[in-house]
Amino acid sequence: MTRTRRLSVVLILNLALVAGLLVVGISANSLGVLAEGADYLADAAAIGVSLLAVRVSKLAPTPQRPQGYPMATTWAAGVNAGWLLVLSVAILVGAAGRLLTGTSEVHGLPVLIVSGIAAVVMFVGALILGDDDDNKAGGDLNMRAVLLDTAGDAAAAAGVAVAGAAIYVTQGLYWLDPVVAAIIAVVVGYHAVRLLIEIFQTLRVHRRSTSRP
């Protein structure tokens, strides 16, 4: 399967989950599920940028761009990582607000079901992306960014599903929902920052190499 097809499959998976997650998140009063839905929507936009970058990187060189667009996918990785960082901060703020003001009732069963489904779907997406040769070699930052995002989505959904199960069984522990959302946001944000640092270093090296006579 080509890289474009891998990205397209994961894009379709993200879009298919968005509507269901947002509906369940609102009806179940779950910040964790709403965060998943917002994350997948942002992911879909980022993957769209990645698809465009892959196409641009394959354009033939021109007199104005004799080297073509070799860094297009790296810039796309930056967009993806930036989305992740912004989203992580937004989730942290929302989780802190709920914890400080008191968490209202969260319906655990729909949270468990929809997040469990999302975890399985995103795990499949991560397997599809992880089979890419560049990911195995650790080469393409763009594909690594999308793979990181998708794997993080699977882990996040699994965490929300566990919290939903605990809430459903105990008919309480509603504070677990924003706590899990906050933990996920911290982990994803940390990896996003690390990826952004690597991207900046790659762009700096490329700029130095192209500026030499």
TIDOTOR-949842 format. One record per residue: x, y, z of N, C-alpha, C in turn; residue number from 1. Coordinates in pm, whole numbers, always signed. Layout:
BEGIN
- n_px | n_py | n_pz | ca_px | ca_py | ca_pz | c_px | c_py | c_pz | k
- X | Y | Z | X | Y | Z | X | Y | Z | NUM
...
***
This chain:
BEGIN
- n_px | n_py | n_pz | ca_px | ca_py | ca_pz | c_px | c_py | c_pz | k
- +85 | -119 | +0 | +0 | +0 | +0 | +89 | +125 | +0 | 1
- +58 | +219 | -88 | +139 | +340 | -96 | +117 | +429 | +26 | 2
- +208 | +524 | +44 | +197 | +616 | +158 | +69 | +698 | +150 | 3
- +34 | +742 | +29 | -87 | +822 | +13 | -211 | +742 | +52 | 4
- -214 | +616 | +15 | -329 | +532 | +50 | -335 | +507 | +201 | 5
- -219 | +490 | +264 | -217 | +470 | +410 | -276 | +592 | +480 | 6
- -231 | +709 | +438 | -283 | +831 | +498 | -432 | +848 | +470 | 7
- -475 | +812 | +350 | -616 | +826 | +314 | -704 | +734 | +398 | 8
- -657 | +613 | +423 | -734 | +519 | +505 | -749 | +573 | +647 | 9
- -640 | +624 | +704 | -646 | +679 | +840 | -734 | +803 | +844 | 10
- -731 | +883 | +738 | -819 | +1001 | +730 | -965 | +960 | +734 | 11
- -1001 | +858 | +659 | -1140 | +809 | +657 | -1180 | +755 | +794 | 12
- -1088 | +683 | +860 | -1118 | +630 | +993 | -1144 | +744 | +1092 | 13
- -1063 | +850 | +1085 | -1083 | +964 | +1174 | -1218 | +1030 | +1152 | 14
- -1252 | +1055 | +1027 | -1378 | +1122 | +996 | -1498 | +1037 | +1035 | 15
- -1484 | +905 | +1021 | -1596 | +816 | +1056 | -1625 | +818 | +1205 | 16
- -1523 | +846 | +1286 | -1540 | +843 | +1431 | -1585 | +978 | +1489 | 17
- -1557 | +1087 | +1419 | -1580 | +1220 | +1475 | -1724 | +1241 | +1518 | 18
- -1817 | +1216 | +1427 | -1959 | +1243 | +1456 | -2007 | +1165 | +1577 | 19
- -1975 | +1035 | +1580 | -2019 | +950 | +1690 | -1962 | +995 | +1824 | 20
- -1834 | +1032 | +1824 | -1771 | +1075 | +1948 | -1829 | +1205 | +2000 | 21
- -1854 | +1298 | +1912 | -1911 | +1426 | +1955 | -2052 | +1409 | +2010 | 22
- -2132 | +1327 | +1943 | -2270 | +1304 | +1989 | -2270 | +1238 | +2126 | 23
- -2190 | +1132 | +2141 | -2184 | +1060 | +2269 | -2121 | +1148 | +2377 | 24
- -2019 | +1224 | +2341 | -1955 | +1311 | +2439 | -2051 | +1412 | +2499 | 25
- -2135 | +1471 | +2414 | -2233 | +1569 | +2462 | -2343 | +1501 | +2544 | 26
- -2396 | +1390 | +2492 | -2505 | +1323 | +2561 | -2461 | +1259 | +2693 | 27
- -2337 | +1211 | +2697 | -2286 | +1145 | +2818 | -2215 | +1243 | +2913 | 28
- -2202 | +1369 | +2871 | -2135 | +1472 | +2952 | -1990 | +1434 | +2982 | 29
- -1922 | +1378 | +2881 | -1786 | +1329 | +2901 | -1685 | +1420 | +2831 | 30
- -1598 | +1483 | +2909 | -1491 | +1563 | +2851 | -1392 | +1475 | +2776 | 31
- -1368 | +1356 | +2828 | -1275 | +1264 | +2762 | -1320 | +1229 | +2621 | 32
- -1448 | +1199 | +2604 | -1500 | +1162 | +2472 | -1502 | +1284 | +2380 | 33
- -1540 | +1401 | +2434 | -1538 | +1523 | +2353 | -1396 | +1555 | +2307 | 34
- -1299 | +1531 | +2396 | -1160 | +1554 | +2359 | -1118 | +1461 | +2245 | 35
- -1164 | +1336 | +2252 | -1135 | +1243 | +2144 | -1191 | +1294 | +2012 | 36
- -1318 | +1337 | +2014 | -1381 | +1385 | +1892 | -1311 | +1506 | +1834 | 37
- -1274 | +1602 | +1921 | -1201 | +1720 | +1874 | -1063 | +1682 | +1821 | 38
- -999 | +1587 | +1888 | -868 | +1540 | +1846 | -876 | +1478 | +1707 | 39
- -975 | +1392 | +1684 | -987 | +1325 | +1555 | -1019 | +1425 | +1444 | 40
- -1097 | +1528 | +1477 | -1127 | +1630 | +1377 | -1000 | +1707 | +1340 | 41
- -920 | +1742 | +1442 | -792 | +1808 | +1415 | -698 | +1715 | +1339 | 42
- -702 | +1587 | +1373 | -618 | +1490 | +1303 | -654 | +1483 | +1156 | 43
- -784 | +1486 | +1127 | -828 | +1479 | +988 | -772 | +1597 | +908 | 44
- -775 | +1716 | +969 | -719 | +1834 | +903 | -569 | +1818 | +883 | 45
- -500 | +1767 | +986 | -355 | +1749 | +977 | -318 | +1645 | +871 | 46
- -396 | +1538 | +863 | -367 | +1436 | +762 | -391 | +1491 | +622 | 47
- -493 | +1577 | +609 | -516 | +1642 | +481 | -395 | +1724 | +440 | 48
- -336 | +1795 | +536 | -213 | +1871 | +509 | -99 | +1776 | +472 | 49
- -92 | +1664 | +540 | +13 | +1565 | +511 | +0 | +1510 | +369 | 50
- -123 | +1481 | +329 | -146 | +1430 | +193 | -102 | +1533 | +89 | 51
- -135 | +1660 | +116 | -94 | +1767 | +25 | +58 | +1777 | +21 | 52
- +121 | +1763 | +138 | +268 | +1774 | +145 | +336 | +1661 | +69 | 53
- +281 | +1540 | +80 | +338 | +1427 | +6 | +332 | +1454 | -144 | 54
- +220 | +1511 | -189 | +206 | +1541 | -332 | +303 | +1652 | -374 | 55
- +313 | +1756 | -291 | +403 | +1868 | -323 | +548 | +1822 | -327 | 56
- +585 | +1732 | -235 | +725 | +1686 | -228 | +766 | +1609 | -354 | 57
- +667 | +1561 | -430 | +697 | +1485 | -551 | +695 | +1570 | -677 | 58
- +667 | +1700 | -663 | +666 | +1788 | -779 | +805 | +1798 | -840 | 59
- +808 | +1812 | -972 | +937 | +1823 | -1041 | +1003 | +1956 | -1009 | 60
- +1136 | +1959 | -1004 | +1207 | +2085 | -980 | +1177 | +2188 | -1088 | 61
- +1187 | +2313 | -1052 | +1166 | +2424 | -1145 | +1287 | +2516 | -1137 | 62
- +1301 | +2609 | -1232 | +1413 | +2705 | -1223 | +1413 | +2783 | -1092 | 63
- +1294 | +2815 | -1041 | +1285 | +2886 | -913 | +1311 | +2795 | -794 | 64
- +1278 | +2667 | -811 | +1298 | +2568 | -703 | +1377 | +2450 | -760 | 65
- +1508 | +2470 | -783 | +1587 | +2364 | -847 | +1595 | +2235 | -765 | 66
- +1575 | +2246 | -634 | +1580 | +2126 | -550 | +1440 | +2068 | -525 | 67
- +1339 | +2129 | -586 | +1203 | +2082 | -562 | +1153 | +2128 | -426 | 68
- +1078 | +2042 | -360 | +1020 | +2075 | -228 | +1051 | +1962 | -130 | 69
- +1180 | +1941 | -100 | +1217 | +1826 | -16 | +1170 | +1837 | +129 | 70
- +1139 | +1958 | +176 | +1101 | +1976 | +316 | +950 | +1990 | +336 | 71
- +874 | +1964 | +231 | +728 | +1981 | +241 | +669 | +1891 | +349 | 72
- +713 | +1767 | +355 | +656 | +1676 | +455 | +702 | +1712 | +596 | 73
- +821 | +1773 | +607 | +866 | +1816 | +740 | +780 | +1930 | +791 | 74
- +747 | +2024 | +703 | +657 | +2133 | +742 | +519 | +2078 | +780 | 75
- +473 | +1977 | +708 | +344 | +1916 | +743 | +350 | +1852 | +880 | 76
- +465 | +1790 | +913 | +481 | +1732 | +1046 | +472 | +1841 | +1152 | 77
- +527 | +1959 | +1121 | +517 | +2070 | +1215 | +375 | +2114 | +1239 | 78
- +296 | +2118 | +1132 | +153 | +2152 | +1145 | +82 | +2050 | +1234 | 79
- +110 | +1924 | +1209 | +48 | +1816 | +1287 | +85 | +1827 | +1435 | 80
- +214 | +1842 | +1462 | +259 | +1852 | +1601 | +203 | +1978 | +1668 | 81
- +194 | +2086 | +1592 | +138 | +2209 | +1648 | -8 | +2192 | +1687 | 82
- -86 | +2124 | +1602 | -226 | +2094 | +1635 | -234 | +2016 | +1765 | 83
- -148 | +1917 | +1777 | -149 | +1833 | +1897 | -121 | +1915 | +2023 | 84
- -24 | +2005 | +2013 | +13 | +2086 | +2129 | -101 | +2179 | +2170 | 85
- -161 | +2247 | +2073 | -273 | +2337 | +2102 | -389 | +2260 | +2163 | 86
- -420 | +2146 | +2105 | -531 | +2065 | +2155 | -504 | +2015 | +2296 | 87
- -379 | +1978 | +2325 | -343 | +1931 | +2458 | -365 | +2039 | +2563 | 88
- -326 | +2162 | +2530 | -345 | +2273 | +2622 | -494 | +2298 | +2646 | 89
- -574 | +2292 | +2538 | -718 | +2316 | +2551 | -784 | +2210 | +2640 | 90
- -742 | +2084 | +2624 | -798 | +1977 | +2706 | -758 | +1995 | +2853 | 91
- -633 | +2033 | +2876 | -586 | +2056 | +3013 | -667 | +2166 | +3082 | 92
- -694 | +2273 | +3009 | -772 | +2384 | +3065 | -914 | +2337 | +3099 | 93
- -975 | +2260 | +3006 | -1109 | +2209 | +3031 | -1114 | +2113 | +3148 | 94
- -1014 | +2025 | +3157 | -1009 | +1929 | +3267 | -990 | +2000 | +3402 | 95
- -901 | +2099 | +3404 | -878 | +2174 | +3528 | -1005 | +2246 | +3572 | 96
- -1077 | +2302 | +3475 | -1202 | +2370 | +3507 | -1303 | +2278 | +3571 | 97
- -1315 | +2157 | +3516 | -1411 | +2061 | +3572 | -1370 | +2015 | +3711 | 98
- -1241 | +1994 | +3730 | -1195 | +1947 | +3861 | -1210 | +2055 | +3968 | 99
- -1189 | +2181 | +3930 | -1198 | +2290 | +4026 | -1342 | +2324 | +4062 | 100
- -1431 | +2314 | +3965 | -1571 | +2352 | +3989 | -1657 | +2233 | +4029 | 101
- -1601 | +2112 | +4021 | -1679 | +1993 | +4055 | -1731 | +1925 | +3930 | 102
- -1702 | +1797 | +3917 | -1741 | +1722 | +3797 | -1885 | +1674 | +3812 | 103
- -1968 | +1710 | +3714 | -2106 | +1664 | +3717 | -2115 | +1520 | +3670 | 104
- -2235 | +1463 | +3672 | -2254 | +1321 | +3639 | -2209 | +1290 | +3496 | 105
- -2137 | +1180 | +3482 | -2092 | +1130 | +3352 | -2152 | +991 | +3333 | 106
- -2210 | +966 | +3216 | -2272 | +836 | +3188 | -2164 | +740 | +3137 | 107
- -2131 | +642 | +3218 | -2016 | +558 | +3191 | -2030 | +460 | +3076 | 108
- -2150 | +400 | +3059 | -2164 | +295 | +2959 | -2141 | +344 | +2817 | 109
- -2207 | +454 | +2772 | -2177 | +501 | +2635 | -2033 | +544 | +2618 | 110
- -1972 | +597 | +2724 | -1830 | +634 | +2718 | -1745 | +510 | +2694 | 111
- -1774 | +405 | +2767 | -1701 | +278 | +2752 | -1715 | +223 | +2611 | 112
- -1838 | +221 | +2559 | -1863 | +158 | +2429 | -1796 | +236 | +2316 | 113
- -1823 | +367 | +2308 | -1772 | +443 | +2195 | -1620 | +458 | +2201 | 114
- -1565 | +471 | +2322 | -1419 | +483 | +2333 | -1350 | +350 | +2307 | 115
- -1414 | +240 | +2345 | -1358 | +109 | +2313 | -1351 | +87 | +2163 | 116
- -1459 | +125 | +2094 | -1460 | +113 | +1947 | -1351 | +201 | +1886 | 117
- -1341 | +326 | +1935 | -1241 | +419 | +1883 | -1099 | +367 | +1905 | 118
- -1075 | +305 | +2021 | -942 | +251 | +2050 | -904 | +142 | +1950 | 119
- -998 | +54 | +1920 | -970 | -55 | +1825 | -945 | +0 | +1685 | 120
- -1029 | +95 | +1643 | -1016 | +153 | +1509 | -883 | +226 | +1494 | 121
- -845 | +305 | +1595 | -720 | +378 | +1586 | -598 | +285 | +1598 | 122
- -612 | +176 | +1671 | -504 | +78 | +1678 | -480 | +17 | +1539 | 123
- -588 | -12 | +1470 | -576 | -63 | +1332 | -508 | +42 | +1243 | 124
- -549 | +169 | +1261 | -486 | +276 | +1184 | -337 | +287 | +1211 | 125
- -297 | +271 | +1337 | -155 | +277 | +1372 | -78 | +162 | +1308 | 126
- -140 | +44 | +1303 | -75 | -71 | +1239 | -55 | -45 | +1090 | 127
- -156 | +18 | +1028 | -145 | +49 | +885 | -31 | +145 | +859 | 128
- -21 | +250 | +940 | +85 | +349 | +923 | +221 | +294 | +964 | 129
- +224 | +210 | +1067 | +350 | +157 | +1117 | +418 | +63 | +1021 | 130
- +344 | +14 | +920 | +401 | -77 | +822 | +477 | -3 | +713 | 131
- +474 | +133 | +719 | +544 | +212 | +619 | +695 | +200 | +640 | 132
- +769 | +185 | +532 | +914 | +164 | +542 | +985 | +281 | +608 | 133
- +938 | +405 | +583 | +1003 | +522 | +641 | +984 | +527 | +791 | 134
- +871 | +479 | +838 | +850 | +475 | +983 | +941 | +371 | +1047 | 135
- +961 | +260 | +978 | +1051 | +158 | +1032 | +1193 | +211 | +1040 | 136
- +1231 | +292 | +942 | +1366 | +345 | +940 | +1379 | +473 | +1021 | 137
- +1264 | +531 | +1063 | +1267 | +655 | +1140 | +1303 | +775 | +1056 | 138
- +1270 | +771 | +925 | +1314 | +876 | +836 | +1218 | +992 | +818 | 139
- +1097 | +968 | +773 | +1005 | +1074 | +734 | +934 | +1129 | +858 | 140
- +963 | +1256 | +890 | +902 | +1317 | +1009 | +752 | +1331 | +994 | 141
- +707 | +1355 | +871 | +564 | +1370 | +848 | +490 | +1241 | +883 | 142
- +536 | +1129 | +832 | +472 | +1001 | +860 | +485 | +965 | +1007 | 143
- +599 | +997 | +1066 | +616 | +970 | +1210 | +520 | +1053 | +1294 | 144
- +495 | +1176 | +1250 | +401 | +1262 | +1323 | +261 | +1205 | +1318 | 145
- +219 | +1160 | +1200 | +85 | +1104 | +1186 | +75 | +972 | +1263 | 146
- +182 | +889 | +1257 | +182 | +764 | +1331 | +174 | +790 | +1481 | 147
- +253 | +886 | +1531 | +250 | +921 | +1672 | +110 | +967 | +1713 | 148
- +51 | +1050 | +1631 | -82 | +1101 | +1659 | -183 | +987 | +1665 | 149
- -178 | +896 | +1569 | -274 | +786 | +1563 | -255 | +689 | +1679 | 150
- -130 | +657 | +1711 | -104 | +569 | +1825 | -149 | +635 | +1955 | 151
- -126 | +766 | +1965 | -172 | +839 | +2082 | -324 | +838 | +2092 | 152
- -391 | +848 | +1978 | -538 | +842 | +1977 | -588 | +708 | +2030 | 153
- -520 | +600 | +1987 | -561 | +467 | +2033 | -543 | +455 | +2184 | 154
- -430 | +501 | +2235 | -405 | +495 | +2379 | -502 | +583 | +2456 | 155
- -529 | +702 | +2402 | -622 | +794 | +2468 | -762 | +734 | +2475 | 156
- -807 | +677 | +2366 | -940 | +616 | +2364 | -949 | +500 | +2462 | 157
- -841 | +421 | +2471 | -839 | +310 | +2566 | -848 | +362 | +2709 | 158
- -775 | +471 | +2737 | -781 | +529 | +2871 | -919 | +581 | +2906 | 159
- -984 | +646 | +2811 | -1120 | +697 | +2835 | -1217 | +580 | +2853 | 160
- -1198 | +472 | +2777 | -1284 | +354 | +2791 | -1271 | +293 | +2930 | 161
- -1148 | +286 | +2983 | -1126 | +233 | +3117 | -1195 | +321 | +3221 | 162
- -1182 | +453 | +3203 | -1250 | +545 | +3295 | -1401 | +528 | +3287 | 163
- -1453 | +510 | +3164 | -1597 | +489 | +3147 | -1643 | +363 | +3216 | 164
- -1562 | +257 | +3208 | -1597 | +131 | +3274 | -1601 | +149 | +3425 | 165
- -1502 | +221 | +3479 | -1498 | +244 | +3624 | -1618 | +326 | +3670 | 166
- -1653 | +427 | +3592 | -1768 | +511 | +3627 | -1897 | +430 | +3621 | 167
- -1908 | +345 | +3520 | -2029 | +264 | +3504 | -2044 | +164 | +3617 | 168
- -1935 | +98 | +3655 | -1940 | -4 | +3759 | -1970 | +58 | +3896 | 169
- -1906 | +170 | +3924 | -1922 | +231 | +4057 | -2041 | +325 | +4065 | 170
- -2093 | +365 | +3947 | -2199 | +467 | +3944 | -2153 | +594 | +4016 | 171
- -2027 | +624 | +4000 | -1967 | +742 | +4061 | -1828 | +762 | +4004 | 172
- -1737 | +817 | +4083 | -1600 | +843 | +4038 | -1597 | +928 | +3911 | 173
- -1688 | +1027 | +3904 | -1698 | +1109 | +3783 | -1570 | +1190 | +3758 | 174
- -1494 | +1213 | +3863 | -1370 | +1289 | +3849 | -1268 | +1216 | +3762 | 175
- -1286 | +1085 | +3744 | -1193 | +1009 | +3659 | -1193 | +1061 | +3515 | 176
- -1308 | +1107 | +3469 | -1318 | +1152 | +3330 | -1223 | +1268 | +3301 | 177
- -1229 | +1380 | +3375 | -1134 | +1488 | +3347 | -989 | +1453 | +3383 | 178
- -970 | +1367 | +3483 | -833 | +1329 | +3519 | -767 | +1251 | +3405 | 179
- -841 | +1154 | +3349 | -787 | +1077 | +3237 | -762 | +1168 | +3118 | 180
- -854 | +1260 | +3091 | -836 | +1354 | +2981 | -710 | +1437 | +3001 | 181
- -686 | +1481 | +3125 | -568 | +1563 | +3155 | -439 | +1482 | +3138 | 182
- -439 | +1357 | +3185 | -320 | +1272 | +3171 | -287 | +1251 | +3024 | 183
- -388 | +1222 | +2947 | -369 | +1202 | +2804 | -312 | +1328 | +2739 | 184
- -366 | +1443 | +2777 | -321 | +1570 | +2721 | -173 | +1595 | +2753 | 185
- -132 | +1563 | +2875 | +8 | +1584 | +2914 | +101 | +1494 | +2833 | 186
- +64 | +1367 | +2818 | +148 | +1272 | +2744 | +158 | +1313 | +2597 | 187
- +44 | +1344 | +2535 | +44 | +1382 | +2394 | +120 | +1514 | +2375 | 188
- +99 | +1609 | +2467 | +169 | +1736 | +2457 | +319 | +1721 | +2468 | 189
- +364 | +1633 | +2557 | +508 | +1609 | +2573 | +569 | +1557 | +2443 | 190
- +504 | +1458 | +2383 | +556 | +1402 | +2258 | +549 | +1504 | +2144 | 191
- +446 | +1588 | +2145 | +435 | +1692 | +2042 | +551 | +1790 | +2053 | 192
- +588 | +1829 | +2176 | +700 | +1921 | +2196 | +830 | +1858 | +2149 | 193
- +851 | +1732 | +2183 | +973 | +1663 | +2139 | +980 | +1659 | +1986 | 194
- +867 | +1631 | +1922 | +865 | +1623 | +1776 | +891 | +1761 | +1716 | 195
- +834 | +1866 | +1775 | +857 | +2002 | +1725 | +1005 | +2039 | +1734 | 196
- +1070 | +2001 | +1845 | +1213 | +2029 | +1859 | +1293 | +1960 | +1749 | 197
- +1258 | +1835 | +1721 | +1328 | +1760 | +1616 | +1304 | +1823 | +1479 | 198
- +1182 | +1870 | +1457 | +1149 | +1935 | +1330 | +1230 | +2063 | +1312 | 199
- +1238 | +2145 | +1417 | +1315 | +2268 | +1408 | +1462 | +2239 | +1380 | 200
- +1514 | +2135 | +1443 | +1654 | +2099 | +1419 | +1676 | +2055 | +1275 | 201
- +1582 | +1977 | +1222 | +1591 | +1930 | +1084 | +1586 | +2047 | +986 | 202
- +1495 | +2141 | +1011 | +1484 | +2258 | +923 | +1609 | +2345 | +931 | 203
- +1669 | +2356 | +1050 | +1790 | +2436 | +1066 | +1906 | +2374 | +988 | 204
- +1920 | +2242 | +999 | +2026 | +2173 | +926 | +2007 | +2189 | +776 | 205
- +1882 | +2177 | +731 | +1853 | +2190 | +588 | +1885 | +2332 | +540 | 206
- +1849 | +2432 | +620 | +1875 | +2572 | +582 | +2025 | +2596 | +571 | 207
- +2101 | +2542 | +665 | +2247 | +2560 | +662 | +2308 | +2495 | +537 | 208
- +2257 | +2374 | +507 | +2315 | +2300 | +393 | +2283 | +2368 | +260 | 209
- +2165 | +2429 | +250 | +2127 | +2493 | +124 | +2185 | +2634 | +111 | 210
- +2227 | +2694 | +222 | +2284 | +2829 | +216 | +2433 | +2829 | +187 | 211
- +2495 | +2711 | +191 | +2638 | +2704 | +160 | +2661 | +2724 | +10 | 212
- +2768 | +2795 | -26 | +2797 | +2816 | -168 | +2837 | +2688 | -238 | 213
***
